[in-house]
Amino acid sequence: MRDDYLREAHKIIPDANVLINVVSRRVKQLRRGARALVESLEKLSPEDIALREIIEGKISYELAS
């Protein structure tokens, strides 16, 4: 997992626990065959793809009340 992506995603989702949950759920989807919502010229791990999707606003989250 790239540190620069992690720092940028943490600015968008400041709660570390929520960030971990969002990334892990998206990684599971990607590993099951979901298509990435971002394009990259380099080969990225599913974790990095999930972080990039958060950074680029392709993934949002909602906290249950």
Gaussian input, Z-matrix of N, CA and C with variables (Angstrom, degrees):
# hf/3-21g

backbone

0 1
 N
 C     1     B1
 C     2     B2     1     A1
 N     3     B3     2     A2     1     D1
 C     4     B4     3     A3     2     D2
 C     5     B5     4     A4     3     D3
 N     6     B6     5     A5     4     D4
 C     7     B7     6     A6     5     D5
 C     8     B8     7     A7     6     D6
 N     9     B9     8     A8     7     D7
 C    10    B10     9     A9     8     D8
 C    11    B11    10    A10     9     D9
 N    12    B12    11    A11    10    D10
 C    13    B13    12    A12    11    D11
 C    14    B14    13    A13    12    D12
 N    15    B15    14    A14    13    D13
 C    16    B16    15    A15    14    D14
 C    17    B17    16    A16    15    D15
 N    18    B18    17    A17    16    D16
 C    19    B19    18    A18    17    D17
 C    20    B20    19    A19    18    D18
 N    21    B21    20    A20    19    D19
 C    22    B22    21    A21    20    D20
 C    23    B23    22    A22    21    D21
 N    24    B24    23    A23    22    D22
 C    25    B25    24    A24    23    D23
 C    26    B26    25    A25    24    D24
 N    27    B27    26    A26    25    D25
 C    28    B28    27    A27    26    D26
 C    29    B29    28    A28    27    D27
 N    30    B30    29    A29    28    D28
 C    31    B31    30    A30    29    D29
 C    32    B32    31    A31    30    D30
 N    33    B33    32    A32    31    D31
 C    34    B34    33    A33    32    D32
 C    35    B35    34    A34    33    D33
 N    36    B36    35    A35    34    D34
 C    37    B37    36    A36    35    D35
 C    38    B38    37    A37    36    D36
 N    39    B39    38    A38    37    D37
 C    40    B40    39    A39    38    D38
 C    41    B41    40    A40    39    D39
 N    42    B42    41    A41    40    D40
 C    43    B43    42    A42    41    D41
 C    44    B44    43    A43    42    D42
 N    45    B45    44    A44    43    D43
 C    46    B46    45    A45    44    D44
 C    47    B47    46    A46    45    D45
 N    48    B48    47    A47    46    D46
 C    49    B49    48    A48    47    D47
 C    50    B50    49    A49    48    D48
 N    51    B51    50    A50    49    D49
 C    52    B52    51    A51    50    D50
 C    53    B53    52    A52    51    D51
 N    54    B54    53    A53    52    D52
 C    55    B55    54    A54    53    D53
 C    56    B56    55    A55    54    D54
 N    57    B57    56    A56    55    D55
 C    58    B58    57    A57    56    D56
 C    59    B59    58    A58    57    D57
 N    60    B60    59    A59    58    D58
 C    61    B61    60    A60    59    D59
 C    62    B62    61    A61    60    D60
 N    63    B63    62    A62    61    D61
 C    64    B64    63    A63    62    D62
 C    65    B65    64    A64    63    D63
 N    66    B66    65    A65    64    D64
 C    67    B67    66    A66    65    D65
 C    68    B68    67    A67    66    D66
 N    69    B69    68    A68    67    D67
 C    70    B70    69    A69    68    D68
 C    71    B71    70    A70    69    D69
 N    72    B72    71    A71    70    D70
 C    73    B73    72    A72    71    D71
 C    74    B74    73    A73    72    D72
 N    75    B75    74    A74    73    D73
 C    76    B76    75    A75    74    D74
 C    77    B77    76    A76    75    D75
 N    78    B78    77    A77    76    D76
 C    79    B79    78    A78    77    D77
 C    80    B80    79    A79    78    D78
 N    81    B81    80    A80    79    D79
 C    82    B82    81    A81    80    D80
 C    83    B83    82    A82    81    D81
 N    84    B84    83    A83    82    D82
 C    85    B85    84    A84    83    D83
 C    86    B86    85    A85    84    D84
 N    87    B87    86    A86    85    D85
 C    88    B88    87    A87    86    D86
 C    89    B89    88    A88    87    D87
 N    90    B90    89    A89    88    D88
 C    91    B91    90    A90    89    D89
 C    92    B92    91    A91    90    D90
 N    93    B93    92    A92    91    D91
 C    94    B94    93    A93    92    D92
 C    95    B95    94    A94    93    D93
 N    96    B96    95    A95    94    D94
 C    97    B97    96    A96    95    D95
 C    98    B98    97    A97    96    D96
 N    99    B99    98    A98    97    D97
 C   100   B100    99    A99    98    D98
 C   101   B101   100   A100    99    D99
 N   102   B102   101   A101   100   D100
 C   103   B103   102   A102   101   D101
 C   104   B104   103   A103   102   D102
 N   105   B105   104   A104   103   D103
 C   106   B106   105   A105   104   D104
 C   107   B107   106   A106   105   D105
 N   108   B108   107   A107   106   D106
 C   109   B109   108   A108   107   D107
 C   110   B110   109   A109   108   D108
 N   111   B111   110   A110   109   D109
 C   112   B112   111   A111   110   D110
 C   113   B113   112   A112   111   D111
 N   114   B114   113   A113   112   D112
 C   115   B115   114   A114   113   D113
 C   116   B116   115   A115   114   D114
 N   117   B117   116   A116   115   D115
 C   118   B118   117   A117   116   D116
 C   119   B119   118   A118   117   D117
 N   120   B120   119   A119   118   D118
 C   121   B121   120   A120   119   D119
 C   122   B122   121   A121   120   D120
 N   123   B123   122   A122   121   D121
 C   124   B124   123   A123   122   D122
 C   125   B125   124   A124   123   D123
 N   126   B126   125   A125   124   D124
 C   127   B127   126   A126   125   D125
 C   128   B128   127   A127   126   D126
 N   129   B129   128   A128   127   D127
 C   130   B130   129   A129   128   D128
 C   131   B131   130   A130   129   D129
 N   132   B132   131   A131   130   D130
 C   133   B133   132   A132   131   D131
 C   134   B134   133   A133   132   D132
 N   135   B135   134   A134   133   D133
 C   136   B136   135   A135   134   D134
 C   137   B137   136   A136   135   D135
 N   138   B138   137   A137   136   D136
 C   139   B139   138   A138   137   D137
 C   140   B140   139   A139   138   D138
 N   141   B141   140   A140   139   D139
 C   142   B142   141   A141   140   D140
 C   143   B143   142   A142   141   D141
 N   144   B144   143   A143   142   D142
 C   145   B145   144   A144   143   D143
 C   146   B146   145   A145   144   D144
 N   147   B147   146   A146   145   D145
 C   148   B148   147   A147   146   D146
 C   149   B149   148   A148   147   D147
 N   150   B150   149   A149   148   D148
 C   151   B151   150   A150   149   D149
 C   152   B152   151   A151   150   D150
 N   153   B153   152   A152   151   D151
 C   154   B154   153   A153   152   D152
 C   155   B155   154   A154   153   D153
 N   156   B156   155   A155   154   D154
 C   157   B157   156   A156   155   D155
 C   158   B158   157   A157   156   D156
 N   159   B159   158   A158   157   D157
 C   160   B160   159   A159   158   D158
 C   161   B161   160   A160   159   D159
 N   162   B162   161   A161   160   D160
 C   163   B163   162   A162   161   D161
 C   164   B164   163   A163   162   D162
 N   165   B165   164   A164   163   D163
 C   166   B166   165   A165   164   D164
 C   167   B167   166   A166   165   D165
 N   168   B168   167   A167   166   D166
 C   169   B169   168   A168   167   D167
 C   170   B170   169   A169   168   D168
 N   171   B171   170   A170   169   D169
 C   172   B172   171   A171   170   D170
 C   173   B173   172   A172   171   D171
 N   174   B174   173   A173   172   D172
 C   175   B175   174   A174   173   D173
 C   176   B176   175   A175   174   D174
 N   177   B177   176   A176   175   D175
 C   178   B178   177   A177   176   D176
 C   179   B179   178   A178   177   D177
 N   180   B180   179   A179   178   D178
 C   181   B181   180   A180   179   D179
 C   182   B182   181   A181   180   D180
 N   183   B183   182   A182   181   D181
 C   184   B184   183   A183   182   D182
 C   185   B185   184   A184   183   D183
 N   186   B186   185   A185   184   D184
 C   187   B187   186   A186   185   D185
 C   188   B188   187   A187   186   D186
 N   189   B189   188   A188   187   D187
 C   190   B190   189   A189   188   D188
 C   191   B191   190   A190   189   D189
 N   192   B192   191   A191   190   D190
 C   193   B193   192   A192   191   D191
 C   194   B194   193   A193   192   D192

   B1=1.4414
   B2=1.5306
   B3=1.3124
   B4=1.4637
   B5=1.5251
   B6=1.3243
   B7=1.4652
   B8=1.5257
   B9=1.3394
   B10=1.4607
   B11=1.5269
   B12=1.3225
   B13=1.4627
   B14=1.5229
   B15=1.3155
   B16=1.4586
   B17=1.5259
   B18=1.3258
   B19=1.4663
   B20=1.5311
   B21=1.3206
   B22=1.4675
   B23=1.5246
   B24=1.3210
   B25=1.4658
   B26=1.5249
   B27=1.3313
   B28=1.4665
   B29=1.5198
   B30=1.3261
   B31=1.4692
   B32=1.5298
   B33=1.3248
   B34=1.4585
   B35=1.5322
   B36=1.3290
   B37=1.4675
   B38=1.5262
   B39=1.3407
   B40=1.4674
   B41=1.5325
   B42=1.3166
   B43=1.4650
   B44=1.5258
   B45=1.3234
   B46=1.4679
   B47=1.5269
   B48=1.3220
   B49=1.4642
   B50=1.5244
   B51=1.3158
   B52=1.4675
   B53=1.5246
   B54=1.3185
   B55=1.4590
   B56=1.5262
   B57=1.3077
   B58=1.4701
   B59=1.5188
   B60=1.3279
   B61=1.4627
   B62=1.5222
   B63=1.3278
   B64=1.4699
   B65=1.5229
   B66=1.3266
   B67=1.4661
   B68=1.5257
   B69=1.3222
   B70=1.4637
   B71=1.5271
   B72=1.3113
   B73=1.4691
   B74=1.5315
   B75=1.3283
   B76=1.4741
   B77=1.5265
   B78=1.3226
   B79=1.4668
   B80=1.5278
   B81=1.3257
   B82=1.4688
   B83=1.5205
   B84=1.3214
   B85=1.4563
   B86=1.5257
   B87=1.3272
   B88=1.4648
   B89=1.5260
   B90=1.3150
   B91=1.4661
   B92=1.5264
   B93=1.3181
   B94=1.4679
   B95=1.5203
   B96=1.3316
   B97=1.4531
   B98=1.5122
   B99=1.3326
   B100=1.4639
   B101=1.5289
   B102=1.3045
   B103=1.4504
   B104=1.5285
   B105=1.3107
   B106=1.4641
   B107=1.5275
   B108=1.3096
   B109=1.4591
   B110=1.5265
   B111=1.3225
   B112=1.4647
   B113=1.5229
   B114=1.3167
   B115=1.4615
   B116=1.5186
   B117=1.3192
   B118=1.4582
   B119=1.5150
   B120=1.3193
   B121=1.4598
   B122=1.5171
   B123=1.3307
   B124=1.4589
   B125=1.5269
   B126=1.3111
   B127=1.4639
   B128=1.5223
   B129=1.3244
   B130=1.4634
   B131=1.5188
   B132=1.3213
   B133=1.4624
   B134=1.5311
   B135=1.3300
   B136=1.4739
   B137=1.5362
   B138=1.3212
   B139=1.4667
   B140=1.5256
   B141=1.3296
   B142=1.4615
   B143=1.5251
   B144=1.3233
   B145=1.4649
   B146=1.5244
   B147=1.3228
   B148=1.4654
   B149=1.5309
   B150=1.3133
   B151=1.4667
   B152=1.5217
   B153=1.3327
   B154=1.4671
   B155=1.5229
   B156=1.3275
   B157=1.4582
   B158=1.5290
   B159=1.3129
   B160=1.4641
   B161=1.5190
   B162=1.3202
   B163=1.4675
   B164=1.5279
   B165=1.3323
   B166=1.4669
   B167=1.5249
   B168=1.3346
   B169=1.4544
   B170=1.5218
   B171=1.3212
   B172=1.4629
   B173=1.5245
   B174=1.3210
   B175=1.4648
   B176=1.5220
   B177=1.3126
   B178=1.4673
   B179=1.5284
   B180=1.2970
   B181=1.4597
   B182=1.5155
   B183=1.2981
   B184=1.4455
   B185=1.5168
   B186=1.3042
   B187=1.4551
   B188=1.5269
   B189=1.3125
   B190=1.4630
   B191=1.5233
   B192=1.3140
   B193=1.4693
   B194=1.5000
   A1=107.80
   A2=114.36
   A3=118.93
   A4=110.96
   A5=115.62
   A6=121.30
   A7=112.29
   A8=116.88
   A9=118.88
   A10=111.13
   A11=118.36
   A12=121.10
   A13=110.29
   A14=116.42
   A15=121.02
   A16=110.87
   A17=117.11
   A18=121.11
   A19=111.06
   A20=116.64
   A21=120.65
   A22=111.38
   A23=117.60
   A24=121.15
   A25=110.51
   A26=116.84
   A27=121.03
   A28=110.98
   A29=118.40
   A30=121.43
   A31=110.03
   A32=117.12
   A33=121.83
   A34=110.82
   A35=116.26
   A36=121.61
   A37=106.91
   A38=117.22
   A39=120.32
   A40=115.28
   A41=117.91
   A42=120.60
   A43=108.60
   A44=116.91
   A45=121.69
   A46=112.39
   A47=117.40
   A48=120.19
   A49=111.56
   A50=116.45
   A51=120.51
   A52=109.60
   A53=116.82
   A54=120.97
   A55=110.82
   A56=117.05
   A57=121.51
   A58=110.40
   A59=116.91
   A60=120.16
   A61=112.51
   A62=117.12
   A63=120.64
   A64=109.97
   A65=116.69
   A66=120.41
   A67=110.67
   A68=117.87
   A69=119.60
   A70=111.35
   A71=117.47
   A72=120.23
   A73=110.57
   A74=116.00
   A75=119.34
   A76=111.17
   A77=117.86
   A78=121.36
   A79=110.01
   A80=117.20
   A81=120.43
   A82=110.69
   A83=117.04
   A84=120.65
   A85=110.74
   A86=116.74
   A87=121.12
   A88=111.09
   A89=116.45
   A90=120.02
   A91=112.12
   A92=116.74
   A93=120.88
   A94=111.91
   A95=117.15
   A96=119.98
   A97=116.60
   A98=117.66
   A99=119.83
   A100=109.17
   A101=115.31
   A102=119.90
   A103=110.63
   A104=116.31
   A105=121.60
   A106=109.82
   A107=116.44
   A108=122.37
   A109=112.16
   A110=116.51
   A111=122.13
   A112=108.49
   A113=114.72
   A114=119.94
   A115=109.11
   A116=115.26
   A117=119.91
   A118=108.77
   A119=115.90
   A120=120.66
   A121=111.29
   A122=116.18
   A123=120.30
   A124=109.87
   A125=116.13
   A126=121.60
   A127=108.44
   A128=116.28
   A129=121.30
   A130=110.28
   A131=115.54
   A132=121.13
   A133=107.90
   A134=117.21
   A135=118.98
   A136=112.74
   A137=116.93
   A138=120.74
   A139=110.72
   A140=116.62
   A141=120.60
   A142=111.21
   A143=116.97
   A144=120.16
   A145=109.27
   A146=117.69
   A147=121.49
   A148=110.89
   A149=117.14
   A150=120.43
   A151=110.89
   A152=117.76
   A153=120.80
   A154=111.27
   A155=116.95
   A156=120.22
   A157=110.78
   A158=117.14
   A159=121.02
   A160=110.17
   A161=117.05
   A162=122.46
   A163=110.81
   A164=116.27
   A165=120.58
   A166=112.91
   A167=117.57
   A168=120.80
   A169=114.66
   A170=117.09
   A171=121.38
   A172=111.52
   A173=116.85
   A174=122.30
   A175=107.54
   A176=115.25
   A177=119.63
   A178=107.41
   A179=115.64
   A180=120.08
   A181=108.85
   A182=115.12
   A183=120.99
   A184=108.52
   A185=116.82
   A186=121.16
   A187=109.05
   A188=116.23
   A189=120.79
   A190=108.99
   A191=115.72
   A192=118.22
   A193=112.34
   D1=130.02
   D2=-177.06
   D3=-79.14
   D4=131.76
   D5=-178.30
   D6=-63.07
   D7=-38.63
   D8=-178.86
   D9=-65.36
   D10=-38.98
   D11=176.38
   D12=-65.45
   D13=-41.20
   D14=-179.39
   D15=-62.19
   D16=-43.85
   D17=179.03
   D18=-62.63
   D19=-44.65
   D20=-179.70
   D21=-65.03
   D22=-43.22
   D23=179.24
   D24=-65.63
   D25=-34.42
   D26=179.46
   D27=-66.08
   D28=-26.94
   D29=175.74
   D30=-68.44
   D31=-31.12
   D32=-177.85
   D33=-85.00
   D34=-41.84
   D35=176.46
   D36=-118.90
   D37=89.39
   D38=-172.53
   D39=-68.45
   D40=-23.50
   D41=179.44
   D42=-79.94
   D43=113.96
   D44=-175.21
   D45=-59.56
   D46=-37.89
   D47=-179.97
   D48=-65.19
   D49=-41.68
   D50=178.44
   D51=-66.53
   D52=-42.68
   D53=179.01
   D54=-58.81
   D55=-46.13
   D56=178.90
   D57=-59.82
   D58=-44.72
   D59=-179.39
   D60=-64.92
   D61=-41.81
   D62=179.53
   D63=-64.67
   D64=-46.05
   D65=-179.54
   D66=-64.04
   D67=-45.47
   D68=-176.61
   D69=-65.33
   D70=-38.76
   D71=177.99
   D72=-64.44
   D73=-42.38
   D74=-179.92
   D75=-68.63
   D76=-38.10
   D77=177.66
   D78=-60.23
   D79=-42.29
   D80=177.41
   D81=-60.05
   D82=-41.98
   D83=178.91
   D84=-63.60
   D85=-43.89
   D86=-179.61
   D87=-63.70
   D88=-41.29
   D89=-179.63
   D90=-68.53
   D91=-24.03
   D92=177.44
   D93=-86.12
   D94=1.36
   D95=174.45
   D96=111.84
   D97=1.67
   D98=176.99
   D99=-62.98
   D100=145.05
   D101=-179.07
   D102=-82.29
   D103=141.85
   D104=178.86
   D105=-66.92
   D106=144.15
   D107=-179.82
   D108=-92.25
   D109=-1.39
   D110=178.05
   D111=-126.87
   D112=154.09
   D113=176.32
   D114=-110.01
   D115=148.35
   D116=179.35
   D117=-146.31
   D118=143.97
   D119=176.73
   D120=-78.20
   D121=-20.66
   D122=178.99
   D123=-101.92
   D124=158.57
   D125=178.05
   D126=-78.91
   D127=117.85
   D128=-178.72
   D129=-109.12
   D130=149.30
   D131=174.13
   D132=-73.78
   D133=160.35
   D134=176.94
   D135=-56.87
   D136=-34.42
   D137=178.42
   D138=-64.22
   D139=-43.86
   D140=179.56
   D141=-68.00
   D142=-37.05
   D143=176.86
   D144=-61.58
   D145=-46.32
   D146=179.37
   D147=-59.73
   D148=-43.64
   D149=178.83
   D150=-63.70
   D151=-43.13
   D152=177.83
   D153=-62.20
   D154=-38.13
   D155=178.40
   D156=-63.55
   D157=-38.29
   D158=176.33
   D159=-66.38
   D160=-47.14
   D161=-178.43
   D162=-58.88
   D163=-41.74
   D164=-176.43
   D165=-85.62
   D166=4.56
   D167=176.24
   D168=75.99
   D169=18.90
   D170=-179.96
   D171=-82.97
   D172=-19.20
   D173=-179.69
   D174=-124.21
   D175=133.82
   D176=173.82
   D177=-123.57
   D178=174.02
   D179=179.95
   D180=-143.52
   D181=159.87
   D182=178.52
   D183=-139.27
   D184=130.58
   D185=179.72
   D186=-86.55
   D187=130.55
   D188=177.49
   D189=-73.86
   D190=141.70
   D191=-179.32
   D192=-101.84

